[in-house]
Amino acid sequence: MQKIKMSLFSPLDMLKFKNIKKNRDKKIKESPSKEVSAVFPINENALLLHPDKQVMIIENIILHKKAKAKSFVLKNKNNKRATIFRAGQYISVLLKIGDSILTRPYSISSSPKLTLEGKIIITIKKNECDDAFASNYILENWKINDEVIISSPCGNLYYENLRDSNNVLAIVGGSSITPILSMAYSIRDAYEDFNLNIIYGSNNEEDILLKENLDKLASECDKIKVKYVIQNKKDNTNDLYEYGFITKEIIEKYAFDNTFSIYLLGPKEMQEYIKNELKNSKYKNVKVRTEMNIAITKPYICDDFPKELIDKTFNITIHQGLDVYNIKASTNEPLLCAIERAGINAPSSCRNGECGFCKSKLISGKIYTPKNNSKLRKADIKFDYFHPCASFPCSDLEIEIPNSYLY
């Protein structure tokens, strides 16, 4: 056994202990000062990957006349690399329309490789719906050299080989082709490695958005295949197309022979129809992934919404930091719309109750959230949090909303 010699604790030790702080402060003062950087390299890298916002300039506008759409080439204002993204993701655009301050999400339609040049591209199609005023405002007002503020990339619709098959069947309708086009570019540019078959449905031939881009990609890369389905058949039919709805027969005809994953993108009605077709096909057990939850924006179509509240208007007291606002809001639209219309800069991103950017605290009052819209955690529900983008007022409310990250 090893013997350890212990010394007695002396008054001198007590004196040393007492003077530790005094001696330490003396050495600090005697040491030469060295300037410390305010920003650490790891924080700089984090800001490159996940910035709160990106300030972009509209470098070019590409007109897709037949499809009534435009592609906007956005370039980093400071000539830096744009934030890298996963093909299939989207960005939110900050807009000021009259007195309203709002955001709208748009899928990126370009290759991740383009970010090396400081650029991304979003493609927006004219829409006749009443709630499409933001898209139509952009189409009518954005000009080359205009400054645009956008968020960092968001969204979970991207290829992941740990989750997805090496074969992906994309069933797409309308302008929802944009994230799939980005995936096709990513495959061509070797950012991703999987096989992509696209079944793309449109009302008529003129409505096929970005057809030239898709055809060119299919000719350049044998991992990409595209089949167009035209709903309205004309006399001068083209044998290159399928006609009618995207049925289980069409899906079975152009699906892979081996294991595959399905990405389903398009209007809510189309998605519901395709899901029913898949249930009746031999692919009923194939995993289906969608772009995001499509939130209900008109609560009165829900069976459990109190019919006596239709067309009602309520007073809303809003706390945002030290600011307090008083506005009015209708039961007929999501609460976020009323907040934005009042010129309050509230954060939002997906506008479908999924991302959590707009999550707010209900202090008093009652709200209605359709079951399809509810993507809250149990703890959020327990402590009275809700998503204004996917909820509707049912009484006078007092709420607390977060500060915006874009303005």
FITIKOL-538871 format. One record per residue (C-alpha): residue in three letters; x, y, z; residue number from 1. Coordinates in steps of 0.5 Angstrom, whole numbers, plus 2048, in hexadecimal, padded with zeros to 3 digits. Example, Ala and Ser with C-alpha at 12.3 -4.5 7.8 and 13.67 -1.06 7.14 Angstrom:
{ALA {819 7F7 810} 1}
{SER {81B 7FE 80E} 2}
This chain:
{MET {800 800 800} 1}
{GLN {803 807 7FE} 2}
{LYS {804 80C 804} 3}
{ILE {801 813 803} 4}
{LYS {805 818 807} 5}
{MET {800 81E 809} 6}
{SER {802 824 80C} 7}
{LEU {7FF 828 811} 8}
{PHE {7FA 82E 80F} 9}
{SER {7FD 834 811} 10}
{PRO {7FB 83C 812} 11}
{LEU {7FF 83D 80C} 12}
{ASP {7FB 839 808} 13}
{MET {7F5 83D 80A} 14}
{LEU {7F8 843 808} 15}
{LYS {7FA 840 801} 16}
{PHE {7F2 83E 800} 17}
{LYS {7F0 845 803} 18}
{ASN {7F5 849 7FE} 19}
{ILE {7F3 844 7F8} 20}
{LYS {7EE 84A 7F5} 21}
{LYS {7F3 84F 7F6} 22}
{ASN {7F9 84C 7F3} 23}
{ARG {7F4 84A 7ED} 24}
{ASP {7F2 851 7EB} 25}
{LYS {7F9 854 7EC} 26}
{LYS {7FB 84F 7E7} 27}
{ILE {7F5 850 7E2} 28}
{LYS {7F7 858 7E2} 29}
{GLU {7FE 857 7E1} 30}
{SER {7FD 852 7DB} 31}
{PRO {7FD 856 7D4} 32}
{SER {7F6 857 7D1} 33}
{LYS {7F4 853 7CB} 34}
{GLU {7EE 854 7C7} 35}
{VAL {7E9 84F 7C6} 36}
{SER {7E5 84E 7C0} 37}
{ALA {7DE 850 7C1} 38}
{VAL {7DB 84A 7BC} 39}
{PHE {7DE 843 7BD} 40}
{PRO {7DF 83F 7B6} 41}
{ILE {7DA 83A 7B8} 42}
{ASN {7D5 83F 7B9} 43}
{GLU {7D7 842 7B2} 44}
{ASN {7D6 83B 7AF} 45}
{ALA {7CF 83B 7B3} 46}
{LEU {7CD 841 7B0} 47}
{LEU {7CF 83F 7A9} 48}
{LEU {7CB 838 7A9} 49}
{HIS {7C5 83B 7AD} 50}
{PRO {7C4 843 7AD} 51}
{ASP {7BE 846 7AF} 52}
{LYS {7BD 84A 7A9} 53}
{GLN {7C1 84A 7A2} 54}
{VAL {7C0 851 79E} 55}
{MET {7C0 850 797} 56}
{ILE {7BF 854 790} 57}
{ILE {7BB 851 78A} 58}
{GLU {7C0 850 785} 59}
{ASN {7BC 84D 780} 60}
{ILE {7B4 84C 77E} 61}
{ILE {7B3 846 77A} 62}
{LEU {7AC 846 777} 63}
{HIS {7A8 840 776} 64}
{LYS {7A3 843 771} 65}
{LYS {79E 83D 770} 66}
{ALA {79E 83A 777} 67}
{LYS {79D 842 77A} 68}
{ALA {7A3 841 77E} 69}
{LYS {7AA 844 780} 70}
{SER {7B0 842 782} 71}
{PHE {7B4 847 787} 72}
{VAL {7BC 846 787} 73}
{LEU {7BE 849 78E} 74}
{LYS {7C5 84B 78F} 75}
{ASN {7C8 84C 796} 76}
{LYS {7C9 854 797} 77}
{ASN {7D0 853 799} 78}
{ASN {7D2 84F 794} 79}
{LYS {7D3 849 799} 80}
{ARG {7D1 842 798} 81}
{ALA {7CA 841 799} 82}
{THR {7C8 83C 79F} 83}
{ILE {7C8 835 79D} 84}
{PHE {7C2 831 79D} 85}
{ARG {7BF 82A 79C} 86}
{ALA {7BC 829 795} 87}
{GLY {7B4 829 797} 88}
{GLN {7B5 82F 79C} 89}
{TYR {7B1 836 79C} 90}
{ILE {7B3 83D 79E} 91}
{SER {7AE 842 7A1} 92}
{VAL {7AE 849 79E} 93}
{LEU {7AC 84F 7A2} 94}
{LEU {7A7 854 79E} 95}
{LYS {7A4 85A 7A0} 96}
{ILE {79E 85B 79C} 97}
{GLY {79A 862 79E} 98}
{ASP {79A 862 7A6} 99}
{SER {79B 85B 7A6} 100}
{ILE {7A1 857 7A8} 101}
{LEU {7A1 850 7A6} 102}
{THR {7A5 84A 7A4} 103}
{ARG {7A4 844 79F} 104}
{PRO {7A8 83E 79E} 105}
{TYR {7AA 83C 797} 106}
{SER {7AE 835 795} 107}
{ILE {7B5 836 792} 108}
{SER {7B5 834 78B} 109}
{SER {7BC 834 78A} 110}
{SER {7C2 830 78B} 111}
{PRO {7C6 830 792} 112}
{LYS {7CC 831 78D} 113}
{LEU {7CA 838 78B} 114}
{THR {7CB 83B 792} 115}
{LEU {7D2 83B 791} 116}
{GLU {7D1 840 78C} 117}
{GLY {7CD 844 792} 118}
{LYS {7C6 842 78E} 119}
{ILE {7BF 83E 78F} 120}
{ILE {7B9 83E 78B} 121}
{ILE {7B2 83E 78D} 122}
{THR {7AC 83D 788} 123}
{ILE {7A5 840 789} 124}
{LYS {79F 83F 785} 125}
{LYS {799 843 784} 126}
{ASN {793 841 789} 127}
{GLU {78C 843 788} 128}
{CYS {78B 841 78F} 129}
{ASP {788 847 794} 130}
{ASP {78E 845 799} 131}
{ALA {793 845 794} 132}
{PHE {794 84D 794} 133}
{ALA {79C 84C 796} 134}
{SER {79E 848 790} 135}
{ASN {79A 84D 78B} 136}
{TYR {79D 853 78F} 137}
{ILE {7A4 850 78E} 138}
{LEU {7A2 84E 786} 139}
{GLU {7A0 855 785} 140}
{ASN {7A5 859 789} 141}
{TRP {7AC 856 78A} 142}
{LYS {7B1 859 785} 143}
{ILE {7B8 858 783} 144}
{ASN {7BD 85B 789} 145}
{ASP {7B7 85B 78E} 146}
{GLU {7BA 859 795} 147}
{VAL {7B6 853 798} 148}
{ILE {7B7 850 79F} 149}
{ILE {7B6 849 7A0} 150}
{SER {7B7 844 7A5} 151}
{SER {7BC 83E 7A6} 152}
{PRO {7BA 838 7A2} 153}
{CYS {7B5 834 7A6} 154}
{GLY {7B0 82D 7A5} 155}
{ASN {7B1 826 7A6} 156}
{LEU {7B0 824 79F} 157}
{TYR {7B7 822 79C} 158}
{TYR {7BA 81B 79B} 159}
{GLU {7BD 817 7A0} 160}
{ASN {7C0 810 79F} 161}
{LEU {7BF 80E 7A6} 162}
{ARG {7B8 80F 7A5} 163}
{ASP {7B6 80F 79E} 164}
{SER {7B7 809 799} 165}
{ASN {7BC 80A 793} 166}
{ASN {7B6 80B 78E} 167}
{VAL {7B1 811 78F} 168}
{LEU {7AB 811 78C} 169}
{ALA {7A8 819 78C} 170}
{ILE {7A1 81A 78A} 171}
{VAL {7A0 821 789} 172}
{GLY {79B 826 787} 173}
{GLY {79B 82D 785} 174}
{SER {7A0 832 788} 175}
{SER {7A2 82D 78D} 176}
{ILE {7A7 82A 788} 177}
{THR {7AD 830 78A} 178}
{PRO {7B0 82C 790} 179}
{ILE {7B0 825 78C} 180}
{LEU {7B3 829 786} 181}
{SER {7B9 82B 78B} 182}
{MET {7BA 824 78D} 183}
{ALA {7BB 822 786} 184}
{TYR {7C0 828 785} 185}
{SER {7C3 825 78C} 186}
{ILE {7C4 81E 789} 187}
{ARG {7C7 821 782} 188}
{ASP {7CC 825 786} 189}
{ALA {7CE 81F 78A} 190}
{TYR {7CB 822 791} 191}
{GLU {7C6 81C 792} 192}
{ASP {7C7 815 78F} 193}
{PHE {7C0 812 78E} 194}
{ASN {7BB 810 788} 195}
{LEU {7B5 815 787} 196}
{ASN {7AF 813 783} 197}
{ILE {7AA 819 782} 198}
{ILE {7A3 818 781} 199}
{TYR {7A1 820 780} 200}
{GLY {799 821 77F} 201}
{SER {797 828 77C} 202}
{ASN {790 82A 77A} 203}
{ASN {792 82B 773} 204}
{GLU {799 82B 76F} 205}
{GLU {79A 833 770} 206}
{ASP {799 832 777} 207}
{ILE {7A0 82E 777} 208}
{LEU {7A5 832 77B} 209}
{LEU {7AC 832 77A} 210}
{LYS {7AB 82C 775} 211}
{GLU {7B1 82E 771} 212}
{ASN {7B6 82E 777} 213}
{LEU {7B3 827 779} 214}
{ASP {7B4 824 772} 215}
{LYS {7BB 827 771} 216}
{LEU {7BC 823 778} 217}
{ALA {7B9 81D 776} 218}
{SER {7BE 81D 76F} 219}
{GLU {7C4 81E 773} 220}
{CYS {7C3 819 779} 221}
{ASP {7C1 812 778} 222}
{LYS {7BF 812 780} 223}
{ILE {7B9 817 77E} 224}
{LYS {7B3 815 77B} 225}
{VAL {7AD 81A 779} 226}
{LYS {7A5 818 777} 227}
{TYR {7A0 81D 776} 228}
{VAL {799 81C 778} 229}
{ILE {794 821 775} 230}
{GLN {78D 821 778} 231}
{ASN {789 825 772} 232}
{LYS {78A 821 76C} 233}
{LYS {78A 824 765} 234}
{ASP {789 822 75E} 235}
{ASN {790 823 75C} 236}
{THR {793 81E 761} 237}
{ASN {79A 81D 762} 238}
{ASP {79C 816 763} 239}
{LEU {7A1 818 768} 240}
{TYR {79C 81A 76D} 241}
{GLU {797 816 771} 242}
{TYR {790 819 772} 243}
{GLY {78B 819 778} 244}
{PHE {78D 819 77F} 245}
{ILE {793 815 782} 246}
{THR {790 80F 784} 247}
{LYS {793 808 787} 248}
{GLU {793 805 780} 249}
{ILE {798 80B 77E} 250}
{ILE {79C 80B 784} 251}
{GLU {79D 803 783} 252}
{LYS {79F 805 77C} 253}
{TYR {7A5 80A 77E} 254}
{ALA {7A7 807 785} 255}
{PHE {7AD 803 786} 256}
{ASP {7AE 7FC 786} 257}
{ASN {7B2 7FC 78C} 258}
{THR {7B1 7FF 793} 259}
{PHE {7AF 806 793} 260}
{SER {7AD 80C 797} 261}
{ILE {7A7 811 795} 262}
{TYR {7A7 819 795} 263}
{LEU {7A0 81C 794} 264}
{LEU {7A0 823 793} 265}
{GLY {79A 827 790} 266}
{PRO {793 82A 792} 267}
{LYS {790 827 798} 268}
{GLU {78A 824 794} 269}
{MET {78F 821 78F} 270}
{GLN {793 81E 795} 271}
{GLU {78D 81B 798} 272}
{TYR {78B 818 791} 273}
{ILE {792 815 790} 274}
{LYS {792 812 797} 275}
{ASN {78B 80E 796} 276}
{GLU {78E 80C 78F} 277}
{LEU {794 809 793} 278}
{LYS {790 806 798} 279}
{ASN {78D 802 792} 280}
{SER {793 800 78F} 281}
{LYS {799 7FB 790} 282}
{TYR {79D 801 793} 283}
{LYS {798 802 799} 284}
{ASN {79E 801 79E} 285}
{VAL {7A3 805 79B} 286}
{LYS {7A5 80B 79F} 287}
{VAL {7A2 812 79D} 288}
{ARG {7A6 818 79F} 289}
{THR {7A2 81F 79D} 290}
{GLU {7A5 826 79D} 291}
{MET {7A2 828 7A3} 292}
{ASN {79B 828 7A7} 293}
{ILE {796 82C 7A3} 294}
{ALA {792 830 7A8} 295}
{ILE {78B 831 7A8} 296}
{THR {78A 839 7A7} 297}
{LYS {782 839 7A7} 298}
{PRO {780 836 7AE} 299}
{TYR {779 836 7AC} 300}
{ILE {77A 830 7A7} 301}
{CYS {77B 82C 7AE} 302}
{ASP {776 828 7B1} 303}
{ASP {778 82A 7B8} 304}
{PHE {778 831 7B7} 305}
{PRO {773 835 7BA} 306}
{LYS {76E 838 7B5} 307}
{GLU {76C 83E 7B9} 308}
{LEU {773 840 7B9} 309}
{ILE {773 841 7B1} 310}
{ASP {774 848 7AF} 311}
{LYS {776 84B 7B6} 312}
{THR {77B 850 7B8} 313}
{PHE {77F 850 7BE} 314}
{ASN {783 855 7C2} 315}
{ILE {78A 852 7C2} 316}
{THR {790 855 7C7} 317}
{ILE {797 854 7C5} 318}
{HIS {79D 854 7C9} 319}
{GLN {7A4 854 7C5} 320}
{GLY {7A9 856 7CA} 321}
{LEU {7A8 85C 7CD} 322}
{ASP {7A3 85E 7C8} 323}
{VAL {79B 85D 7C8} 324}
{TYR {796 85D 7C2} 325}
{ASN {78F 85D 7C2} 326}
{ILE {78C 85A 7BC} 327}
{LYS {786 857 7B9} 328}
{ALA {786 850 7B6} 329}
{SER {780 84C 7B2} 330}
{THR {77F 844 7B4} 331}
{ASN {77F 843 7AC} 332}
{GLU {787 844 7AB} 333}
{PRO {78D 841 7AF} 334}
{LEU {78F 846 7B5} 335}
{LEU {795 847 7B2} 336}
{CYS {792 84B 7AC} 337}
{ALA {78F 850 7B0} 338}
{ILE {795 851 7B4} 339}
{GLU {799 852 7AD} 340}
{ARG {794 857 7AA} 341}
{ALA {794 85B 7B0} 342}
{GLY {79C 85D 7AF} 343}
{ILE {79E 858 7B4} 344}
{ASN {7A5 855 7B3} 345}
{ALA {7A3 84E 7B5} 346}
{PRO {7A8 848 7B4} 347}
{SER {7A6 843 7AF} 348}
{SER {7A9 83E 7AA} 349}
{CYS {7A5 838 7A8} 350}
{ARG {79E 83B 7A9} 351}
{ASN {79B 833 7AA} 352}
{GLY {79C 832 7B2} 353}
{GLU {7A2 82E 7B1} 354}
{CYS {7A9 832 7B2} 355}
{GLY {7A7 836 7B8} 356}
{PHE {7AA 83D 7B7} 357}
{CYS {7A3 840 7B8} 358}
{LYS {7A2 83C 7BF} 359}
{SER {79E 841 7C3} 360}
{LYS {79B 841 7CB} 361}
{LEU {794 841 7CC} 362}
{ILE {793 846 7D2} 363}
{SER {78B 846 7D2} 364}
{GLY {786 844 7CD} 365}
{LYS {784 83E 7C9} 366}
{ILE {787 83C 7C2} 367}
{TYR {785 837 7BD} 368}
{THR {78A 832 7BA} 369}
{PRO {788 82D 7B5} 370}
{LYS {78B 826 7B6} 371}
{ASN {78E 826 7B0} 372}
{ASN {792 82C 7B2} 373}
{SER {794 82A 7B9} 374}
{LYS {79C 829 7B9} 375}
{LEU {79D 82B 7C0} 376}
{ARG {7A1 827 7C5} 377}
{LYS {79D 825 7CB} 378}
{ALA {7A1 829 7CF} 379}
{ASP {79F 82F 7CB} 380}
{ILE {798 82E 7CB} 381}
{LYS {798 82D 7D3} 382}
{PHE {79B 834 7D4} 383}
{ASP {796 837 7CF} 384}
{TYR {79B 838 7C9} 385}
{PHE {798 838 7C2} 386}
{HIS {79A 83A 7BB} 387}
{PRO {796 840 7B8} 388}
{CYS {797 83E 7B1} 389}
{ALA {793 838 7B2} 390}
{SER {78E 83A 7B7} 391}
{PHE {787 83F 7B8} 392}
{PRO {785 843 7BD} 393}
{CYS {77E 841 7C0} 394}
{SER {77E 847 7C5} 395}
{ASP {781 84D 7C7} 396}
{LEU {789 84B 7C8} 397}
{GLU {78F 84D 7CC} 398}
{ILE {795 84A 7C9} 399}
{GLU {79D 84B 7C9} 400}
{ILE {7A1 84A 7C3} 401}
{PRO {7A8 84A 7C1} 402}
{ASN {7AC 84F 7BE} 403}
{SER {7AE 84E 7B7} 404}
{TYR {7B5 84C 7B4} 405}
{LEU {7B4 84F 7AD} 406}
{TYR {7B3 856 7AF} 407}
